[in-house]
Amino acid sequence: MERSSTVPQPIQMVQPGEEKMAGEAGRGKTLDGKLHVEKATTNEVVTNQKLMAGEALGRRNLWEPSVYYALGQESFFFAGHDISIRESLDNYGALVWPGAVALCQFLENNQQQMNLMDKAVLEIGAGTGLLSIVATLLGAWVTATDLPDILSNLTFNLLRNTKGRCRYKPQVVSLTWGQHLERDFPCTSCHYDYVLAADVVYHHDYLEDLLATMRHFCRPGSRTTLLWANKVRFQSDLRFTETFKSSFKSTLVCELPQEEVRIYKATARE
């Protein structure tokens, strides 16, 4: 049995100057634009891992038992289409997280300000592909990227939900944050109007690589707009946010208080 998923509250638009941060304890320090993340204690790491695992495992109760123990389905309705997403508990990248749902709704509800029609769009950390699917259905030429072991399920979901529905066939490409960026995505030939990222910040050791990847695609002179949505879970999320804000010209464009999700719009500092 599929579950229809919606964001429980309307997105609350944020006006400039209204952003509130969760105290000085969440603030990180930057030096020459580099991210400095305080080393977490063993207890903090274990707590963070349990929180993410619990959030993932809690979804199992929403799924009907099937032949495939770890697989589940979620259904959404965006851009005038029913969307069915195949998920798995085997990997964080094979689940739909709150930031992706929030950013999908934001793009659908703000098409005049964020018009994706005929735009080149790149998603980093695409996971199940929900956000890339919605961007494709909104008329964008989409390149969805993630780690190699995620690409099979990502490709399945993209083809399943866009075939015969879209102006451009979405592309799926392997991308490991911070690795071979100029080789695989050279600045001279790879230009994107929008870069999308949803729930890419959590307890992992690749935040510096993530930031380097964002900078590569949203570089001075590129005129690329970066849209990043994330649920705030850990102090490291807040530290990354501070570094993100110092690295780009960014604005908190909306947030979902109940879901603890924030969406930022950013461009390169010239």
C-alpha positions in Angstrom: 0.0 0.0 0.0 1.4 3.3 -1.0 1.3 6.3 1.3 0.6 9.8 0.0 3.1 12.2 1.5 2.6 15.9 1.9 4.3 18.6 3.8 2.2 19.0 6.9 2.2 22.8 7.0 2.3 25.6 4.4 5.8 26.9 3.8 6.5 30.0 5.8 8.2 32.6 3.6 11.0 34.4 5.3 11.7 38.0 4.8 15.3 39.4 4.8 16.6 39.9 8.3 14.1 37.5 10.0 16.4 34.5 10.2 17.0 33.1 13.7 19.9 30.9 14.6 20.0 28.5 17.5 22.5 30.3 19.7 26.2 30.9 19.6 26.8 27.2 20.3 25.8 26.4 16.8 28.2 28.8 15.2 31.3 27.5 13.4 34.5 29.3 12.6 35.9 29.9 9.2 39.4 30.7 8.1 40.1 31.6 4.5 36.7 30.2 3.5 37.5 26.7 4.8 35.1 24.7 6.9 36.2 23.9 10.4 34.0 21.4 12.2 34.6 20.7 15.8 35.4 17.1 16.4 32.4 15.4 18.0 32.9 13.2 21.0 32.2 9.5 20.7 28.9 9.9 22.6 27.8 12.7 20.2 28.6 10.5 17.1 26.7 7.6 18.5 23.7 9.8 19.4 23.7 11.4 16.0 23.8 8.0 14.3 21.0 6.6 16.4 18.9 9.7 15.6 19.3 9.2 11.8 18.8 5.5 12.1 15.7 5.9 14.1 14.3 8.5 11.7 14.9 6.0 8.8 13.6 2.9 10.6 10.5 4.7 11.8 9.4 4.8 8.2 9.2 1.0 8.0 5.9 1.0 9.9 4.4 3.1 7.1 5.1 0.4 4.5 3.1 -2.7 3.6 5.2 -5.8 4.0 6.4 -7.1 0.7 8.5 -9.9 -0.8 11.5 -7.6 -0.6 12.1 -7.0 3.0 14.0 -3.7 2.7 12.0 -2.0 -0.1 9.1 0.4 0.3 7.1 2.8 -1.9 6.0 6.3 -1.3 3.5 8.3 -3.4 3.5 12.1 -4.0 1.6 14.5 -6.2 3.7 17.4 -7.7 3.5 19.4 -10.9 0.2 17.8 -11.8 1.5 14.2 -11.7 1.4 11.3 -9.4 4.9 10.3 -8.5 5.8 6.8 -7.1 9.2 6.5 -5.4 10.9 3.2 -4.6 12.8 3.4 -1.3 15.2 1.1 0.5 16.4 1.0 4.1 19.8 -0.2 3.0 21.2 3.3 2.5 20.4 6.9 3.6 20.5 7.9 0.0 17.6 5.5 -0.9 15.1 7.2 1.4 13.0 10.4 0.8 14.0 12.9 3.5 12.0 16.0 4.6 14.2 18.5 2.8 13.5 17.0 -0.6 9.7 17.2 -0.1 9.9 20.8 1.2 12.1 21.9 -1.8 9.7 20.2 -4.2 6.8 22.1 -2.8 8.8 25.3 -2.8 9.7 25.0 -6.5 6.1 24.1 -7.4 4.6 27.0 -5.4 7.2 29.6 -6.6 7.4 29.0 -10.3 7.4 32.7 -11.2 10.5 33.4 -9.0 12.1 30.0 -9.7 11.1 29.3 -13.3 12.8 26.0 -14.3 11.3 25.8 -17.8 14.2 25.1 -20.2 16.8 25.6 -17.5 19.8 23.4 -16.9 19.5 22.0 -13.4 22.0 19.8 -11.5 21.1 18.0 -8.3 23.9 16.8 -6.0 23.1 14.0 -3.6 19.9 13.1 -5.5 19.1 10.0 -3.6 15.8 8.5 -4.6 15.4 11.2 -7.3 12.2 12.9 -6.1 13.5 16.4 -6.4 15.1 15.7 -9.8 11.8 14.2 -11.0 9.8 17.3 -9.9 12.4 19.6 -11.6 12.1 17.6 -14.8 8.3 17.7 -14.7 8.6 21.5 -14.3 10.4 21.7 -17.6 14.1 21.6 -16.6 16.9 19.7 -18.3 18.1 17.8 -15.2 21.3 16.0 -14.4 20.9 14.0 -11.2 24.1 12.9 -9.4 25.0 10.7 -6.5 27.4 7.9 -5.4 27.7 4.9 -7.8 25.8 2.5 -5.4 22.8 4.9 -5.4 22.5 5.3 -9.2 20.5 2.1 -10.0 17.5 3.0 -7.8 17.9 6.7 -8.8 17.7 5.8 -12.5 14.7 3.5 -11.9 12.7 6.2 -10.1 13.6 8.9 -12.7 12.6 6.8 -15.7 9.5 5.4 -14.0 8.1 8.9 -13.3 9.3 11.1 -16.2 8.9 8.9 -19.3 6.4 10.4 -21.7 5.8 13.3 -19.3 8.8 15.7 -19.8 10.4 18.0 -22.3 13.9 16.7 -21.6 15.0 13.2 -20.5 16.8 13.5 -17.2 20.5 12.3 -17.0 22.0 10.3 -14.2 25.7 10.8 -13.5 28.1 9.5 -10.8 29.5 12.3 -8.6 31.6 11.9 -5.4 31.7 15.2 -3.6 35.1 16.9 -3.9 36.6 14.4 -6.3 37.6 15.0 -9.9 35.2 17.9 -10.2 37.1 19.7 -12.9 37.8 16.5 -14.8 34.2 15.3 -14.8 32.4 18.6 -14.8 34.8 21.1 -16.4 33.9 24.8 -15.8 34.4 25.6 -19.5 31.6 23.3 -20.6 29.4 22.5 -17.6 27.1 25.4 -16.7 23.9 25.0 -14.7 21.3 27.6 -14.1 20.3 25.9 -10.8 22.0 23.5 -8.4 19.7 21.7 -6.1 20.6 20.0 -2.8 18.3 18.5 -0.2 19.2 17.0 3.1 22.8 16.6 2.1 24.1 17.8 5.6 23.9 15.3 8.4 26.4 13.3 10.4 29.1 12.4 7.8 32.7 13.2 7.3 32.4 14.9 3.9 31.2 18.4 4.7 34.3 20.1 3.4 34.0 18.0 0.2 30.3 19.0 -0.1 31.2 22.7 0.3 33.9 22.4 -2.3 31.4 20.8 -4.7 28.9 23.6 -4.1 31.6 26.1 -4.8 32.7 24.4 -8.0 29.2 24.6 -9.5 28.2 27.9 -8.0 31.4 29.9 -8.8 32.0 33.6 -9.4 30.8 34.5 -12.9 28.7 31.4 -13.3 25.4 33.1 -12.5 24.2 29.8 -11.0 21.6 29.8 -8.3 22.0 27.2 -5.5 18.9 26.0 -3.6 19.7 24.0 -0.5 17.0 22.6 1.8 17.9 20.7 5.0 16.3 19.5 8.2 18.3 20.8 11.2 19.2 17.8 13.3 22.7 18.4 14.8 25.1 21.1 15.9 27.2 20.3 13.0 24.3 21.2 10.7 24.4 24.7 12.3 28.1 25.0 11.9 27.9 24.1 8.3 25.1 26.6 7.7 27.3 29.4 9.1 30.2 28.4 6.8 27.8 28.1 3.9 26.5 31.7 4.6 30.0 33.1 4.7 30.9 31.3 1.4 27.9 32.5 -0.7 25.6 35.4 -0.9 22.7 33.5 0.7 19.1 34.2 1.8 16.9 32.0 4.0 13.9 32.0 1.7 11.5 29.8 3.7 11.2 27.4 6.5 8.9 24.7 7.9 9.0 25.2 11.7 7.2 21.9 12.4 9.5 19.9 10.2 12.6 22.0 11.2 13.5 22.4 7.5 15.1 25.5 6.1 15.6 26.4 2.5 18.4 28.7 1.4 18.9 30.5 -1.9 22.5 31.3 -2.7 24.8 32.7 -5.4 28.5 33.1 -5.6 30.3 35.9 -4.0 31.9 37.9 -6.8 
